[in-house]
Amino acid sequence: MKLDKRIIILIIAGLAVATVGIMYLQGYNSGKNVFQEPPKEIANYILVEYRSGEEAMASLAKIHFFLTTQESIVDGLVAIYAKNHDVAHIWAVAYETPEEAQMMTQQMYSKMTQADTPYTPPEETVVNGIVVYTGTGNNMYYIFYNKDNKVIWISITGSQEDIMSFTGQAINSL
């Protein structure tokens, strides 16, 4: 039953994010380049691949969380890191204002606590002075938070120590 719901969620998310991608390509954002090349290493996880700008926005078109204020999305980043058999994925979106990023983070939190998803309800904690939401799902640990005008989602495997170290360093560097 969950698989059916996830497929439906992914289809809806794909359609919605495709709209974001189209709007982005048509110039509805301000074209700011917020995300530079991500760090080559975070907590001993090595950068394997990344996309930013228009290329990242095309990848982000497959994710539904960042949709509410699509007109104000100004940049995106998708990065993949690896450490031995563990992996970390970063999906990030920059909005025009910090208030929009905060609003999106709160909407993500609200939806994940109220909806039937493959993720555990997020728990709130503070890392490096930033409120982060954490949980598990799809055999990974997830973390999401907003910092300045950015909303960042991390999915990661590894030891608890590795996950916390990665999270702290990601907060400092993104």
C-alpha positions as CSV (number, residue, x, y, z in Angstrom):
1,M,0.0,0.0,0.0
2,K,2.8,2.4,0.8
3,L,4.4,1.8,-2.5
4,D,1.2,2.8,-4.3
5,K,1.1,6.0,-2.2
6,R,4.7,6.8,-2.9
7,I,4.2,6.3,-6.6
8,I,1.3,8.7,-6.6
9,I,3.3,11.2,-4.5
10,L,6.2,10.9,-6.9
11,I,4.0,11.5,-10.0
12,I,2.3,14.5,-8.4
13,A,5.7,15.8,-7.3
14,G,7.2,15.3,-10.7
15,L,4.4,17.2,-12.4
16,A,4.7,20.0,-9.8
17,V,8.4,20.3,-10.0
18,A,8.3,20.1,-13.8
19,T,6.3,23.3,-13.6
20,V,9.1,24.8,-11.4
21,G,11.7,23.8,-14.0
22,I,9.7,25.3,-16.9
23,M,9.2,28.5,-14.9
24,Y,12.9,28.6,-14.1
25,L,13.9,28.1,-17.7
26,Q,11.5,30.8,-18.8
27,G,13.3,33.3,-16.6
28,Y,10.9,33.6,-13.7
29,N,13.7,33.7,-11.2
30,S,16.3,36.4,-10.8
31,G,19.2,34.3,-12.1
32,K,21.3,34.6,-9.0
33,N,24.2,32.2,-8.6
34,V,23.9,31.4,-4.9
35,F,25.6,28.0,-4.9
36,Q,29.2,27.7,-5.9
37,E,31.0,24.5,-6.2
38,P,30.4,22.5,-3.0
39,P,33.2,21.4,-0.8
40,K,35.3,18.5,-2.3
41,E,35.0,16.7,1.1
42,I,32.6,16.9,4.0
43,A,33.4,14.8,7.1
44,N,35.5,12.3,5.0
45,Y,32.7,11.9,2.4
46,I,34.2,12.7,-1.0
47,L,32.3,14.8,-3.6
48,V,31.5,12.4,-6.5
49,E,29.1,14.6,-8.5
50,Y,27.3,17.9,-8.4
51,R,25.1,20.1,-10.4
52,S,24.1,23.7,-9.8
53,G,22.1,26.4,-11.5
54,E,19.9,25.2,-14.4
55,E,21.3,21.7,-14.4
56,A,20.5,21.3,-10.7
57,M,17.0,22.7,-11.2
58,A,16.3,20.0,-13.8
59,S,17.3,17.4,-11.2
60,L,15.3,19.2,-8.5
61,A,12.3,19.0,-10.7
62,K,11.9,15.4,-9.4
63,I,11.6,16.5,-5.8
64,H,8.3,17.9,-4.4
65,F,9.3,19.6,-1.2
66,F,10.6,22.8,-2.7
67,L,7.4,23.7,-4.6
68,T,5.4,26.1,-2.5
69,T,7.2,29.3,-3.5
70,Q,8.6,28.3,-6.9
71,E,8.4,31.8,-8.3
72,S,11.0,32.9,-5.8
73,I,13.5,30.1,-6.3
74,V,16.8,31.6,-7.5
75,D,19.2,28.7,-7.5
76,G,19.7,25.0,-6.9
77,L,22.3,22.5,-6.0
78,V,22.4,18.7,-6.1
79,A,25.5,17.0,-4.8
80,I,26.5,13.4,-4.1
81,Y,29.2,12.3,-1.7
82,A,30.6,8.9,-1.0
83,K,32.6,7.3,1.9
84,N,33.4,3.6,1.5
85,H,29.9,2.1,1.1
86,D,28.1,5.0,2.5
87,V,26.6,7.9,0.5
88,A,25.3,11.4,1.2
89,H,22.9,13.3,-1.2
90,I,22.4,17.0,-0.8
91,W,19.5,18.8,-2.5
92,A,19.4,22.5,-1.9
93,V,17.3,25.4,-3.1
94,A,17.9,29.2,-2.6
95,Y,14.9,31.5,-2.4
96,E,14.8,35.2,-2.8
97,T,14.4,35.8,1.0
98,P,15.2,34.0,4.2
99,E,11.5,34.3,5.2
100,E,10.5,32.2,2.1
101,A,13.2,29.6,3.1
102,Q,11.8,29.5,6.6
103,M,8.2,29.1,5.4
104,M,9.2,26.2,3.1
105,T,11.0,24.5,5.9
106,Q,8.0,24.8,8.2
107,Q,5.7,23.5,5.4
108,M,8.1,20.5,4.9
109,Y,8.0,19.8,8.6
110,S,4.2,20.1,8.8
111,K,3.6,17.8,5.7
112,M,6.0,15.2,7.0
113,T,4.4,15.0,10.4
114,Q,0.9,14.8,9.1
115,A,1.2,12.7,5.9
116,D,1.6,9.0,5.4
117,T,5.1,9.0,3.9
118,P,8.0,6.5,3.8
119,Y,9.8,8.7,6.4
120,T,9.5,8.8,10.1
121,P,8.1,12.0,11.5
122,P,10.9,14.6,11.8
123,E,12.4,15.4,15.2
124,E,13.7,18.9,15.9
125,T,17.2,19.4,17.1
126,V,19.9,22.2,17.0
127,V,23.2,21.7,15.3
128,N,25.7,24.6,15.1
129,G,23.0,27.0,16.1
130,I,20.7,25.9,13.3
131,V,17.3,24.2,13.9
132,V,17.4,20.9,11.9
133,Y,14.8,18.2,11.4
134,T,15.9,14.6,11.3
135,G,14.4,11.2,10.8
136,T,14.8,8.0,8.7
137,G,13.2,6.7,5.6
138,N,14.1,4.7,2.5
139,N,17.0,3.1,4.4
140,M,18.7,6.5,4.9
141,Y,18.9,9.1,7.6
142,Y,17.5,12.5,6.5
143,I,18.2,16.0,7.7
144,F,16.6,19.2,6.5
145,Y,17.0,22.8,7.6
146,N,17.0,26.3,6.4
147,K,19.9,28.7,6.6
148,D,19.7,32.3,5.4
149,N,17.7,32.0,2.2
150,K,18.4,28.4,1.5
151,V,16.6,25.1,2.3
152,I,18.8,22.1,2.4
153,W,17.8,18.4,2.5
154,I,20.5,15.7,3.2
155,S,19.9,12.0,2.8
156,I,22.8,10.0,4.2
157,T,24.0,6.5,5.3
158,G,26.8,5.9,7.8
159,S,27.4,5.7,11.5
160,Q,25.6,8.1,13.8
161,E,29.0,9.9,14.4
162,D,29.5,10.2,10.6
163,I,26.0,11.6,10.1
164,M,26.3,14.2,12.8
165,S,29.8,15.2,11.6
166,F,28.6,15.5,8.0
167,T,25.5,17.5,9.1
168,G,27.6,20.0,11.2
169,Q,30.1,20.5,8.4
170,A,27.4,20.8,5.7
171,I,25.7,23.5,7.8
172,N,29.0,25.4,8.1
173,S,29.8,25.2,4.4
174,L,26.5,25.5,2.5
